[in-house]
């Protein structure tokens, strides 16, 4: 009886662990630090307000990546009520995505020490070895998306928002929808200060 109970308990614990790991593996968190600023010269835009995209000289001429970035941005802007209608636009929108690549040493659980070489000698001969832990660097990505909205009647920038994300993933365009949704959270009157916004996305 006791053996059967232990077997059932072990199976239940394994099932729970498997379910937990499967849940963790199915999504990942995109955490963005967002800073947004509004300076509307008149009433803020309401749902249905038309806009058009505007590009910097560095984003011209035809640019397949910028096309995709603007397609993703249009979906995020639609979720806050803006409508892409270049012919009747009241505002222009610039979207810029930048990525920097660095290196980091992941935490290996050893708070003291680092890679090194050990050379020793004695009456029995000499020895050469390596000290522990041995750590290898890995690439680390810093991404920032910026959205600038300009009022066409006055040519003034009336809305600016930035979302910064760092992490080991190199698929910036896969993270972009979550970063843009975070950047536009609270539009058209975002709260002051920098906010940390987390969005779950499928792996």
Order of alpha helices (4+ residues) and beta strands (2+ residues): alpha-beta-beta-alpha-beta-beta-beta-beta-beta-beta-alpha-beta
